[in-house]
Amino acid sequence: MENTTPPGDEGLSAPHVLEYAYKRSLGPVLGRFFTGLRDGKIEGIRTRSGRVLVPPSEYDPENGESTSEEFVEVGPGGVVKSWAWVHAPRRTHPLAHPFAFALIQLDGADTALMHVVDTGDEAAMATGMRVTPRWSDEPVGRIQDIAAFVPEGAA
């Protein structure tokens, strides 16, 4: 198709940054999850069909039923299911150097948790690799209590 933009008319453009600047109350399920992170453990919740959701949810995403009240400790290690490398982190990213956002299925969980993996080099990242959490030095009960996941044996 031929370019029909007149010379000197490049059109309008504007910078756009996608952010989700909101806060959510936790409730008993996520409250327990974040308290567990503060205490150095990761918990999921069992659905009525027996699956373990991490992070835990009040409702089963497959059928909308309430989940059970049975919390299950998982991990701390797990397997990278998929990932995307961040070459140039923004100031709002969790790490100031290149890293991967990854879906990590923790041992004992049936779903994957999205978090960051710090390998130091994209060549060291792989789907199927085992990772383990590197905990924050000052846990307070938030997802950043896991500073990053790292290749198993490197923590």
N, C-alpha and C positions, 0 to 999 in steps of 0.2 A: 504494500500500500504506500502511496506517495505521501510525503510529509507536506501538509497543507498549512503549517504555521508560517505566518508572514515573517520575513527577515526582521530581526530586532525585537520580536515579540516572543519572549521565552515563556510567557504564561506566569501564573501566580504560584508561589510556593511558600510554605511556612514550616518551621521545625515542629516536630510532634514527638513527644515522649509519652509512652503508654505507662501509666502508673495506677496502682490501686491503693490510694491513700485512705484507708478506712480502718476502723477498729471494730472488733466483734467481742461480745461477751462470751466467756468460755463455757459455762455450764458444767455439769458433773463429769461428762465424758472427756471433753478436751481439757478440763481443769485437771483431771487425774493424769492425763497424758503429759501435760507440761510439768506437773509436779514430779512425775517420774523422771523426766529429762533433767530437772534440777538435781535429782538424787542419783543421776548416772545410770538410769535404766530406761528401756524403751518398751512400752506396752501397746498392744493392740486390743481389739475387742472382738469377741466371737459372735458371728451372726447366728440366727436360729438354724441355718442350714449347715453350720459348722465351720464356715470360712473365717479366717482371722484378718480383720481390716487394720492396716497401719497406713496413715494415722487413723485412730479410731473415729467412728462416726455414730451418731445417734440412730441412723437409719441405714438399712442395707441398700446400697446403690442398685442392686439387681432387681429388687422387688418392692422397695419402699417400706418394708416391715421394720418395726423397731428392732434394734439389735438387743442381744441378751445383756445381762449385767455382768457377764463373765469376762474379766480382763485377763489377757494372756501376755506374759513377758516374752519378747522376741529378741532375735539378734544376740549380741549387738552386731555381729557381722552379717553380711549379705552379698548378693550378686547384682552387678550392674546389668540392667535389662536393656537400657538404651541411654544415649547421652548426646549432648551437644557441647562443643568446645567454645569457650569465650576467650577470644584472642586479646581483646582490649576491654577490660572491665571498666564499668562506669563507677562513679564515686558511691553510688547506692548499692553496688554489688557486695556480697559478703566477703570477698577476697580482693585484695588490691593487685594481684598478679593473675596471669592466665589460669583458668580452671575449667572444669566441666560442670554443667548442670546435668544431673543424672536421675533416672528412675532406678531405685535400689529396692530389690525385694529382700527384706531381712529374713534370716533363718526363722522359720516358724510362721511366717506371714504368707497370706495368699494374694496380697496386693502390694504395689510398689509405692515407696515414699520418694518424693522429689526432694533432692538436696544437692549439695555441691560435693565434688570430688576433687581433691588437691593432689595431683600427681607431679606437678612441676613441669610437665612436658606432655603435649598432646600425643606424642608417640607412645607414651606409657599408658594411655587410656585404651580400654577395650571392652566391648560388650562381653559379658560373661566373667569378667574379672571379679575377684573377691575383694571386698572392702570392709573396713571397720571404722567406727567413729573416732575422731580426735575431739575430745571434750574440751569445752571452754574452761579457762582457769577460774572464772567467776560465774558459775551457773546461777540463774535466777528464775527459771521456769518459763523458758521460751524456746522456740525452735533453734535459735542461735546457741543454745547450750551445747549442741553438737556444732563445733566450729567448722568442721568439714569431715567428710569421709576420706580415708586414705587407703592405699593398697594394703591388704592384709600383711602383717609383718612389719609395716613401716611406722605404726603408731607409737 
